[in-house]
Amino acid sequence: MEPMRLDLTGLKCPLPVLRTRKALRGLVSGGVLEVACTDPMSAIDIPNMVRENGDSLLDQRREPDALVFRIQKA
């Protein structure tokens, strides 16, 4: 199954976390969400939100133009 993709580049805190949380609510259990952000605070905020929600951070990487997170819904 292809991951759902969410492009949040250009958005500032707290919008990336809020929109990621909303997108995760719409996923079925086991679904994967791939999020691209440019806000440096996302590197801290998104992993914290994922842990608080009980979901899994599958991957976090820095690409030339964005931070990319792969999250699996619990």
Secondary structure, 3 states (H helix, E strand, C coil): CCCEEEEECCCCCCHHHHHHHHHHHCCCCCCEEEEEECCCCHHHHHHHHHHHHCCEEEEEEEECCEEEEEEECC
